[in-house]
């Protein structure tokens, strides 16, 4: 049976307060490298896929060490777990779409008692001479998030996308409804193009706007 709605959520900067891969790069490769490569990404001279690969080559720690750092430095939105439970209560599937690192995201979800949430992200090969990404596909972002949204839409579900940054642009555009983190790139992108969206700072806003709170009805 096809669910009548399907929710897709970005991870870094959307569920978390900070971009976890940015934290790793700044810590283990240095802020100068991060600034240089991010400038090239913003200028369009490098794709996100190429930037992630270049940044990863400078990280030379184990996954355990990286996970310990992220557990200390980053936090989930306190309202995200309640959002997931509310979706589940309404039989709405939630899928996390990320250009980040699958095993580290899964560990973060396990720490937050959300290990059952479906995550689609990139794999990584950690090595002493630098990490290497195993991207999900051949897209410029390394993970074509819009493809997952399109499949759900084509199957008949009303699609909802929640994100914050450039890797979310395409997925947000094809979703039936979209939420953009306040003050981030996705909000500016959608506003400049006149695309309707709901801005949010907390998943409480998303839960409320979708009418998922018990005994409260807000338009679906």
VOPAGU-2260 file (C-alpha; in pm, 1 decimal, decimal comma):
REM VOPAGU-2260
SITE   aa  ch    i         X         Y         Z
SITE  UNK   A    0       0,0       0,0       0,0
SITE  UNK   A    1     131,8     343,4     -95,8
SITE  UNK   A    2     135,6     603,4     183,2
SITE  UNK   A    3     -57,9     918,4      96,8
SITE  UNK   A    4     236,6    1131,1     212,8
SITE  UNK   A    5     613,1    1077,9     218,2
SITE  UNK   A    6     857,9    1292,1     413,1
SITE  UNK   A    7    1220,9    1342,7     312,8
SITE  UNK   A    8    1462,6    1522,5     543,4
SITE  UNK   A    9    1818,5    1642,9     496,5
SITE  UNK   A   10    2057,6    1561,4     781,2
SITE  UNK   A   11    2344,2    1809,6     820,1
SITE  UNK   A   12    2228,2    2149,6     939,0
SITE  UNK   A   13    1864,7    2042,5     920,0
SITE  UNK   A   14    1836,3    1776,0    1188,4
SITE  UNK   A   15    2169,4    1875,8    1342,6
SITE  UNK   A   16    2274,9    2219,3    1463,5
SITE  UNK   A   17    2601,7    2201,0    1265,3
SITE  UNK   A   18    2710,7    2032,3     944,0
SITE  UNK   A   19    2888,5    1724,5    1076,7
SITE  UNK   A   20    3127,3    1686,2     783,7
SITE  UNK   A   21    3223,6    2053,4     812,2
SITE  UNK   A   22    3311,4    1989,7    1176,9
SITE  UNK   A   23    3535,6    1699,4    1074,8
SITE  UNK   A   24    3710,2    1897,0     800,7
SITE  UNK   A   25    3768,6    2205,2    1012,8
SITE  UNK   A   26    3900,4    1993,1    1299,8
SITE  UNK   A   27    4124,6    1750,5    1111,8
SITE  UNK   A   28    4215,6    1941,9     793,8
SITE  UNK   A   29    4197,1    2301,6     913,8
SITE  UNK   A   30    3966,0    2595,8     860,3
SITE  UNK   A   31    4184,9    2733,7     579,4
SITE  UNK   A   32    4128,9    2428,3     359,3
SITE  UNK   A   33    3757,0    2431,1     435,2
SITE  UNK   A   34    3729,2    2801,2     346,5
SITE  UNK   A   35    3923,6    2757,3      23,3
SITE  UNK   A   36    3718,5    2464,2    -104,2
SITE  UNK   A   37    3386,2    2611,8       4,4
SITE  UNK   A   38    3473,7    2929,3    -186,0
SITE  UNK   A   39    3527,7    2721,9    -499,2
SITE  UNK   A   40    3194,0    2549,6    -445,0
SITE  UNK   A   41    3012,9    2882,0    -410,4
SITE  UNK   A   42    3189,8    3015,5    -719,7
SITE  UNK   A   43    3080,8    2711,5    -918,0
SITE  UNK   A   44    3434,9    2605,3   -1008,2
SITE  UNK   A   45    3395,8    2276,9    -817,0
SITE  UNK   A   46    3095,8    2050,4    -765,8
SITE  UNK   A   47    2990,1    1939,5    -418,6
SITE  UNK   A   48    3104,6    1589,5    -511,4
SITE  UNK   A   49    3456,2    1715,7    -591,5
SITE  UNK   A   50    3471,3    1934,3    -281,1
SITE  UNK   A   51    3368,3    1646,3     -53,2
SITE  UNK   A   52    3630,6    1419,9    -211,6
SITE  UNK   A   53    3904,3    1681,7    -170,0
SITE  UNK   A   54    3808,1    1749,0     190,1
SITE  UNK   A   55    3784,3    1380,4     280,3
SITE  UNK   A   56    4138,6    1316,1     154,9
SITE  UNK   A   57    4266,2    1528,9     445,3
SITE  UNK   A   58    4083,0    1332,6     717,1
SITE  UNK   A   59    4297,6    1053,0     856,4
SITE  UNK   A   60    4123,4     929,0    1168,2
SITE  UNK   A   61    3909,5     623,2    1237,5
SITE  UNK   A   62    3530,6     627,3    1222,1
SITE  UNK   A   63    3529,5     573,9    1598,8
SITE  UNK   A   64    3740,1     887,5    1651,9
SITE  UNK   A   65    3523,4    1088,0    1414,3
SITE  UNK   A   66    3206,8     969,2    1584,8
SITE  UNK   A   67    3340,6    1061,2    1928,8
SITE  UNK   A   68    3416,2    1413,1    1807,5
SITE  UNK   A   69    3073,2    1457,2    1650,2
SITE  UNK   A   70    2896,1    1324,0    1958,4
SITE  UNK   A   71    3068,4    1596,6    2161,6
SITE  UNK   A   72    3032,8    1881,8    1911,4
SITE  UNK   A   73    2692,1    1842,0    1743,3
SITE  UNK   A   74    2333,7    1809,4    1859,2
SITE  UNK   A   75    2002,2    1697,5    1710,6
SITE  UNK   A   76    1708,9    1935,9    1701,3
SITE  UNK   A   77    1530,9    1846,6    2029,5
SITE  UNK   A   78    1198,4    1839,4    1842,7
SITE  UNK   A   79    1309,1    1596,8    1570,4
SITE  UNK   A   80    1233,1    1274,5    1761,0
SITE  UNK   A   81     878,6    1397,1    1834,4
SITE  UNK   A   82     840,7    1482,6    1465,4
SITE  UNK   A   83     938,5    1127,8    1366,1
SITE  UNK   A   84     696,2     977,9    1619,2
SITE  UNK   A   85     417,0    1202,6    1492,8
SITE  UNK   A   86     482,7    1094,1    1133,3
SITE  UNK   A   87     481,6     729,2    1239,6
SITE  UNK   A   88     152,4     777,5    1422,5
SITE  UNK   A   89       3,4     896,1    1093,0
SITE  UNK   A   90     170,4     615,9     890,3
SITE  UNK   A   91     387,4     868,1     705,5
SITE  UNK   A   92     729,0     726,2     610,9
SITE  UNK   A   93    1032,4     941,1     694,3
SITE  UNK   A   94    1352,0     906,6     490,5
SITE  UNK   A   95    1671,5    1096,4     562,9
SITE  UNK   A   96    1857,5    1201,3     247,3
SITE  UNK   A   97    2215,7    1314,9     292,2
SITE  UNK   A   98    2532,0    1389,1      98,2
SITE  UNK   A   99    2714,7    1299,2     418,2
SITE  UNK   A  100    2848,6     973,2     557,4
SITE  UNK   A  101    2606,9     685,4     615,9
SITE  UNK   A  102    2785,4     506,4     904,0
SITE  UNK   A  103    2836,8     827,1    1101,9
SITE  UNK   A  104    2477,2     936,2    1049,3
SITE  UNK   A  105    2353,0     593,1    1158,3
SITE  UNK   A  106    2562,3     614,2    1476,3
SITE  UNK   A  107    2417,2     957,7    1551,6
SITE  UNK   A  108    2064,6     823,8    1504,8
SITE  UNK   A  109    2138,1     529,4    1733,5
SITE  UNK   A  110    2258,0     769,9    2006,1
SITE  UNK   A  111    1928,8     955,1    1976,2
SITE  UNK   A  112    1712,4     638,4    1992,7
SITE  UNK   A  113    1619,9     672,4    1624,9
SITE  UNK   A  114    1812,3     380,7    1477,0
SITE  UNK   A  115    1502,1     262,0    1290,6
SITE  UNK   A  116    1480,6     574,5    1072,3
SITE  UNK   A  117    1569,9     507,6     709,1
SITE  UNK   A  118    1888,9     683,1     598,1
SITE  UNK   A  119    2018,5     717,4     242,2
SITE  UNK   A  120    2367,8     869,1     232,5
SITE  UNK   A  121    2719,3     808,3     101,5
SITE  UNK   A  122    2958,0     541,5     219,4
SITE  UNK   A  123    3316,6     614,7     315,0
SITE  UNK   A  124    3645,0     425,8     309,5
SITE  UNK   A  125    3850,7     554,0     604,4
SITE  UNK   A  126    4226,8     511,7     561,4
SITE  UNK   A  127    4547,5     635,0     718,1
SITE  UNK   A  128    4630,6     830,0     401,0
SITE  UNK   A  129    4289,9     996,6     379,3
SITE  UNK   A  130    3922,9     905,2     355,7
SITE  UNK   A  131    3759,6     821,3      22,7
SITE  UNK   A  132    3391,4     869,9     -54,2
SITE  UNK   A  133    3181,5     600,3    -218,0
SITE  UNK   A  134    2904,7     816,3    -360,5
SITE  UNK   A  135    2550,2     690,2    -409,9
SITE  UNK   A  136    2536,9     799,2    -774,3
SITE  UNK   A  137    2711,1    1000,6   -1046,7
SITE  UNK   A  138    2538,8    1331,7    -974,2
SITE  UNK   A  139    2733,5    1650,5    -899,7
SITE  UNK   A  140    2620,5    1628,7    -537,5
SITE  UNK   A  141    2724,7    1263,8    -505,1
SITE  UNK   A  142    2366,6    1185,0    -404,4
SITE  UNK   A  143    2071,9    1285,9    -619,9
SITE  UNK   A  144    1817,1    1355,7    -347,6
SITE  UNK   A  145    1558,6    1465,5    -602,2
SITE  UNK   A  146    1549,1    1113,1    -747,2
SITE  UNK   A  147    1414,2     967,4    -421,2
SITE  UNK   A  148    1150,5    1239,5    -397,3
SITE  UNK   A  149    1051,7    1183,4    -760,2
SITE  UNK   A  150    1007,4     809,3    -707,3
SITE  UNK   A  151     769,2     866,9    -416,5
SITE  UNK   A  152     577,8    1131,4    -609,2
SITE  UNK   A  153     547,8     905,6    -914,3
SITE  UNK   A  154     414,2     628,8    -688,0
SITE  UNK   A  155     129,5     858,1    -585,7
SITE  UNK   A  156     249,0    1006,9    -255,5
SITE  UNK   A  157     231,0    1374,3    -167,9
SITE  UNK   A  158     598,2    1457,1    -108,0
SITE  UNK   A  159     732,4    1679,6     167,5
SITE  UNK   A  160    1095,6    1791,0     176,9
SITE  UNK   A  161    1277,0    1949,8     471,0
SITE  UNK   A  162    1625,1    2091,3     418,7
SITE  UNK   A  163    1869,0    2375,7     453,7
SITE  UNK   A  164    2142,6    2392,5     192,5
SITE  UNK   A  165    2257,4    2371,9    -171,6
SITE  UNK   A  166    2244,4    1992,1    -192,5
SITE  UNK   A  167    1870,9    2023,0    -118,3
SITE  UNK   A  168    1779,8    2264,5    -398,2
SITE  UNK   A  169    1668,6    2014,1    -662,9
SITE  UNK   A  170    1477,7    1792,6    -419,1
SITE  UNK   A  171    1296,2    2091,0    -272,4
SITE  UNK   A  172    1190,2    2215,9    -615,0
SITE  UNK   A  173    1015,1    1892,9    -713,7
SITE  UNK   A  174     852,4    1824,2    -375,6
SITE  UNK   A  175     484,1    1904,6    -329,6
SITE  UNK   A  176     561,1    2091,7      -9,8
SITE  UNK   A  177     889,1    2221,3     125,1
SITE  UNK   A  178    1036,2    2348,1     452,5
SITE  UNK   A  179    1358,7    2551,6     462,8
SITE  UNK   A  180    1576,5    2613,7     767,4
SITE  UNK   A  181    1573,8    2979,3     863,6
SITE  UNK   A  182    1878,6    3179,5     756,8
SITE  UNK   A  183    2028,3    2909,2     534,5
SITE  UNK   A  184    2091,0    2872,4     162,7
SITE  UNK   A  185    1774,0    2683,2      77,0
SITE  UNK   A  186    1555,8    2957,4     222,7
SITE  UNK   A  187    1729,6    3220,3       5,9
SITE  UNK   A  188    1719,4    2996,2    -302,3
SITE  UNK   A  189    1345,0    2936,7    -280,2
SITE  UNK   A  190    1259,9    3295,6    -193,4
SITE  UNK   A  191    1459,1    3432,6    -488,0
SITE  UNK   A  192    1266,6    3203,8    -724,5
SITE  UNK   A  193     926,1    3271,5    -575,7
SITE  UNK   A  194     880,0    2907,7    -477,7
SITE  UNK   A  195     638,2    2862,6    -184,4
SITE  UNK   A  196     791,2    2721,8     133,9
SITE  UNK   A  197     761,3    2730,3     509,2
SITE  UNK   A  198    1060,5    2857,9     705,8
SITE  UNK   A  199    1143,9    2678,8    1029,8
SITE  UNK   A  200    1394,6    2695,8    1312,0
SITE  UNK   A  201    1264,8    2388,5    1494,4
SITE  UNK   A  202    1091,1    2069,7    1384,5
SITE  UNK   A  203     807,2    2177,2    1611,0
SITE  UNK   A  204     711,7    2417,4    1332,2
SITE  UNK   A  205     720,6    2139,6    1071,5
SITE  UNK   A  206     513,1    1905,8    1287,5
SITE  UNK   A  207     259,5    2178,9    1354,6
SITE  UNK   A  208     236,6    2293,8     992,2
SITE  UNK   A  209     167,3    1939,3     874,6
SITE  UNK   A  210    -111,1    1896,9    1129,2
SITE  UNK   A  211      59,2    1608,5    1307,9
SITE  UNK   A  212      19,4    1719,0    1667,5
SITE  UNK   A  213    -254,7    1531,0    1857,3
SITE  UNK   A  214    -581,4    1720,9    1885,8
SITE  UNK   A  215    -452,1    2002,1    1661,8
SITE  UNK   A  216    -549,7    2035,5    1298,5
SITE  UNK   A  217    -342,9    2246,9    1063,5
SITE  UNK   A  218    -379,4    2214,7     687,1
SITE  UNK   A  219    -209,6    1908,9     538,5
